[in-house]
């Protein structure tokens, strides 16, 4: 009985010590900055540009499409964000073709393609996000509806390509 109680005491002590010495995950890292402080002309250093690109003729001009990421999750903005200011300073409108991305520069045009049905939409990056782990891009509701046709769930798998005109 004495060995049993000593063992339990030892385990309790070990758990207590480990919980105080383990580094806790902080909600903000040292690299976190407040997105409201980003000016419209700010260029983020960690913006990514892919080397794989193709040129596609569109009406009167040529467009270069650079592959950015494939098979990533996209979600859409809730209606409650209508009229609120985005990180670029523009007012958000769910009826426009805009999107939020963590790293791409503001004003970047992006082609987002639904993997399941092949439908695609061109959107302009004007906000930062999404801030949900595993999500790559937040689309306006109009853009999301155009490539899905309906809203069964709040996210889908897409391919993202950067468009340069």
C-alpha positions as CSV (number, residue, x, y, z in Angstrom):
1,X,0.0,0.0,0.0
2,X,2.9,2.3,0.9
3,X,4.6,1.7,-2.5
4,X,1.3,2.4,-4.3
5,X,0.9,5.8,-2.6
6,X,4.5,6.7,-3.2
7,X,4.2,5.9,-6.9
8,X,1.0,8.0,-7.2
9,X,2.7,10.9,-5.3
10,X,5.8,10.6,-7.6
11,X,3.6,10.6,-10.8
12,X,1.6,13.6,-9.5
13,X,4.9,15.5,-8.8
14,X,6.3,14.6,-12.2
15,X,3.1,15.8,-14.0
16,X,3.1,19.1,-12.0
17,X,6.8,19.8,-12.8
18,X,6.4,19.0,-16.5
19,X,3.3,21.3,-16.8
20,X,5.3,24.3,-15.4
21,X,8.4,23.6,-17.4
22,X,6.8,22.9,-20.8
23,X,6.6,25.9,-23.1
24,X,3.0,26.8,-23.7
25,X,1.8,27.7,-27.2
26,X,1.2,31.4,-27.3
27,X,-1.6,32.8,-29.4
28,X,0.7,35.3,-30.9
29,X,4.3,34.7,-32.0
30,X,7.1,37.3,-31.9
31,X,6.6,37.8,-35.6
32,X,2.9,38.8,-35.3
33,X,2.0,42.3,-36.2
34,X,-1.3,44.0,-36.2
35,X,-2.8,44.1,-39.6
36,X,-4.6,47.4,-39.1
37,X,-1.2,49.1,-39.2
38,X,-0.4,48.0,-42.7
39,X,-0.6,50.8,-45.2
40,X,-2.1,50.4,-48.6
41,X,1.3,50.7,-50.4
42,X,3.1,48.2,-48.1
43,X,4.9,45.3,-49.7
44,X,5.4,42.3,-47.6
45,X,8.9,40.8,-47.8
46,X,7.8,37.2,-47.6
47,X,5.5,37.4,-50.7
48,X,6.0,34.4,-52.9
49,X,6.4,34.3,-56.6
50,X,6.5,31.0,-58.5
51,X,8.8,30.3,-61.4
52,X,6.4,28.1,-63.3
53,X,4.2,30.3,-65.6
54,X,2.3,30.2,-68.8
55,X,1.0,33.0,-71.0
56,X,-2.6,33.0,-71.9
57,X,-4.3,35.3,-74.5
58,X,-7.3,37.1,-73.1
59,X,-9.4,39.4,-75.4
60,X,-7.0,42.2,-76.2
61,X,-4.1,41.5,-73.8
62,X,-1.8,38.8,-72.6
63,X,-1.9,37.4,-69.1
64,X,0.8,35.4,-67.4
65,X,-0.5,32.8,-64.9
66,X,2.0,31.5,-62.4
67,X,1.2,28.4,-60.4
68,X,1.1,29.2,-56.7
69,X,-0.4,26.3,-54.7
70,X,-2.5,23.3,-55.4
71,X,-5.0,21.4,-53.4
72,X,-5.5,24.0,-50.6
73,X,-8.5,24.9,-48.6
74,X,-10.6,28.0,-49.5
75,X,-13.4,29.4,-47.4
76,X,-15.6,32.4,-47.7
77,X,-16.4,35.6,-45.7
78,X,-19.5,35.7,-43.5
79,X,-22.0,38.5,-44.3
80,X,-21.3,40.1,-41.0
81,X,-18.0,41.5,-42.4
82,X,-19.9,43.6,-45.1
83,X,-18.9,47.3,-44.8
84,X,-16.0,46.6,-42.4
85,X,-12.5,47.8,-43.3
86,X,-10.1,45.3,-44.7
87,X,-6.3,45.3,-44.0
88,X,-5.7,47.2,-47.3
89,X,-8.1,50.0,-46.1
90,X,-10.9,49.2,-48.5
91,X,-14.4,48.5,-47.3
92,X,-15.3,44.8,-47.7
93,X,-18.2,43.9,-50.0
94,X,-19.3,40.3,-50.3
95,X,-20.7,41.1,-53.8
96,X,-17.3,41.9,-55.3
97,X,-14.6,39.5,-56.5
98,X,-12.1,39.9,-53.7
99,X,-10.1,37.6,-51.3
100,X,-7.9,37.5,-48.3
101,X,-4.5,35.8,-48.2
102,X,-1.7,35.8,-45.6
103,X,1.3,36.5,-47.9
104,X,0.3,37.7,-51.3
105,X,0.5,41.5,-51.9
106,X,-2.6,43.7,-51.9
107,X,-3.9,44.2,-55.4
108,X,-2.6,40.8,-56.7
109,X,-5.0,39.1,-59.1
110,X,-5.5,35.4,-58.4
111,X,-7.2,32.7,-60.3
112,X,-8.9,30.2,-57.9
113,X,-10.0,26.9,-59.5
114,X,-12.4,24.4,-57.8
115,X,-10.7,21.0,-58.1
116,X,-14.0,19.1,-58.1
117,X,-15.8,20.8,-61.0
118,X,-13.1,22.8,-62.7
119,X,-14.9,26.1,-62.4
120,X,-12.6,29.1,-61.7
121,X,-12.9,32.8,-60.7
122,X,-10.5,35.7,-60.8
123,X,-10.2,37.6,-57.5
124,X,-8.1,40.5,-56.2
125,X,-6.3,40.2,-52.8
126,X,-7.4,43.1,-50.5
127,X,-7.2,41.6,-47.0
128,X,-5.2,39.4,-44.7
129,X,-6.3,36.0,-43.6
130,X,-7.7,33.4,-43.2
131,X,-6.7,32.9,-39.6
132,X,-8.0,29.3,-39.4
133,X,-5.3,26.7,-39.4
134,X,-5.2,24.8,-42.7
135,X,-7.0,27.4,-44.8
136,X,-5.1,29.2,-47.5
137,X,-7.5,31.8,-48.9
138,X,-10.8,33.5,-47.9
139,X,-13.0,34.4,-50.9
140,X,-15.9,36.8,-51.0
141,X,-19.2,35.0,-51.0
142,X,-20.0,35.9,-54.6
143,X,-16.7,34.4,-55.8
144,X,-17.2,31.3,-53.6
145,X,-20.7,30.8,-54.9
146,X,-19.6,31.1,-58.5
147,X,-17.1,28.2,-58.3
148,X,-19.3,26.0,-56.1
149,X,-22.9,26.8,-57.2
150,X,-24.1,26.4,-53.6
151,X,-22.9,26.4,-50.1
152,X,-23.0,22.9,-48.5
153,X,-20.0,23.6,-46.3
154,X,-17.8,26.7,-45.7
155,X,-14.7,25.5,-47.4
156,X,-13.5,23.5,-50.5
157,X,-10.3,22.4,-52.1
158,X,-8.9,24.7,-54.8
159,X,-5.8,25.5,-56.9
160,X,-4.4,29.0,-56.7
161,X,-2.6,30.7,-59.5
162,X,-1.2,34.2,-59.6
163,X,-2.2,36.3,-62.6
164,X,0.2,39.0,-64.0
165,X,-1.0,41.3,-66.8
